[in-house]
């Protein structure tokens, strides 16, 4: 049975994929809300 032999690999892959999707969603949301620095430290409150 293929599913039983590779279950741990499938679970790890699913966890990594979920973490990647959540990180990308967070980056996109921050950019839409204007919370990203954009590399211009003159306009970034986090760099002052």
C-alpha positions, 0 to 999 in steps of 0.5 A: 500500500503506497499511502501507508509507506509514505504517510510521514513524507506526505504529512511533512510535505503538507505542513511545509506547503501550508507554512509556505502558503501562509507566509506568502499570504502574509507578505501579500496582505502586508504589501496591500496594507502598505506595511512593507518597506519596499527598500526605500529607508527614507520613507520607512518608519521602521528604519528611522 
